[in-house]
Amino acid sequence: MYGIFNGAPLRDVGSLRTISLEGLTRHTFTVIGGPFPPLEQQLRLDEPALLILSSRQIEGRVIQYSADLTGYEITIESRD
């Protein structure tokens, strides 16, 4: 699926998991593919985040991310 993260276009969002905790919601998504500098420039812990997908919009702050040769995993936390 395609998307946009803080203005950076994402070609291949592989999965999206949502977990609700007392007053908070965490959305973890993966981006499949190798190094992608426009995305890496947007990844800052505890900074505002906006993920736009075809079916929804998620706004919050980045609380965790990781990257390897196969892609990225990013978690956005928002208050309910």
NORDAUR-V587813 format. One record per pair of residues at least 12 apart in sequence whose C-alpha atoms are under 8 Angstrom apart, sorted by the first residue. I is the first residue (numbers start at 1). J is the second residue. D is the distance in whole Angstrom. If there is no record, write none. Layout:
i:I j:J d:D
i:I j:J d:D
This chain:
i:1 j:13 d:5
i:1 j:14 d:7
i:1 j:53 d:8
i:1 j:54 d:8
i:2 j:53 d:7
i:2 j:54 d:7
i:3 j:51 d:7
i:3 j:52 d:5
i:3 j:53 d:5
i:3 j:54 d:7
i:4 j:50 d:8
i:4 j:51 d:6
i:4 j:52 d:5
i:4 j:53 d:7
i:5 j:39 d:7
i:5 j:42 d:8
i:5 j:49 d:7
i:5 j:50 d:6
i:5 j:51 d:5
i:5 j:52 d:6
i:6 j:42 d:7
i:6 j:49 d:6
i:6 j:50 d:5
i:6 j:51 d:7
i:8 j:38 d:6
i:8 j:39 d:6
i:8 j:42 d:8
i:10 j:31 d:7
i:10 j:39 d:8
i:11 j:31 d:8
i:12 j:31 d:6
i:12 j:32 d:6
i:12 j:33 d:8
i:13 j:29 d:7
i:13 j:30 d:6
i:13 j:31 d:5
i:13 j:32 d:6
i:14 j:29 d:7
i:14 j:30 d:5
i:14 j:31 d:6
i:14 j:32 d:6
i:15 j:29 d:5
i:15 j:30 d:6
i:15 j:31 d:8
i:16 j:28 d:6
i:16 j:29 d:4
i:16 j:30 d:7
i:17 j:29 d:6
i:23 j:79 d:6
i:23 j:80 d:5
i:24 j:77 d:7
i:24 j:78 d:6
i:24 j:79 d:5
i:24 j:80 d:6
i:25 j:77 d:6
i:25 j:78 d:5
i:25 j:79 d:6
i:25 j:80 d:7
i:26 j:75 d:6
i:26 j:76 d:6
i:26 j:77 d:4
i:26 j:78 d:7
i:27 j:75 d:5
i:27 j:76 d:5
i:27 j:77 d:6
i:28 j:73 d:7
i:28 j:74 d:6
i:28 j:75 d:4
i:28 j:76 d:6
i:29 j:73 d:6
i:29 j:74 d:6
i:29 j:75 d:7
i:30 j:71 d:7
i:30 j:72 d:5
i:30 j:73 d:4
i:30 j:74 d:6
i:31 j:71 d:6
i:31 j:72 d:5
i:31 j:73 d:6
i:32 j:70 d:6
i:32 j:71 d:5
i:32 j:72 d:7
i:33 j:69 d:7
i:33 j:70 d:5
i:33 j:71 d:5
i:33 j:72 d:8
i:34 j:68 d:8
i:34 j:69 d:5
i:34 j:70 d:5
i:34 j:71 d:5
i:35 j:69 d:7
i:35 j:71 d:7
i:43 j:62 d:7
i:43 j:65 d:8
i:44 j:62 d:7
i:45 j:61 d:8
i:45 j:62 d:5
i:45 j:63 d:6
i:45 j:64 d:7
i:45 j:65 d:8
i:46 j:61 d:5
i:46 j:62 d:5
i:46 j:63 d:6
i:47 j:61 d:5
i:47 j:62 d:6
i:48 j:60 d:6
i:48 j:61 d:4
i:48 j:62 d:7
i:49 j:61 d:5
i:49 j:62 d:6
i:49 j:76 d:7
i:59 j:76 d:8
i:59 j:78 d:7
i:60 j:76 d:6
i:60 j:77 d:5
i:60 j:78 d:4
i:60 j:79 d:7
i:61 j:76 d:5
i:61 j:77 d:5
i:61 j:78 d:7
i:62 j:74 d:7
i:62 j:75 d:6
i:62 j:76 d:5
i:62 j:77 d:6
i:63 j:75 d:6
i:63 j:76 d:6
i:63 j:77 d:6
i:64 j:76 d:7
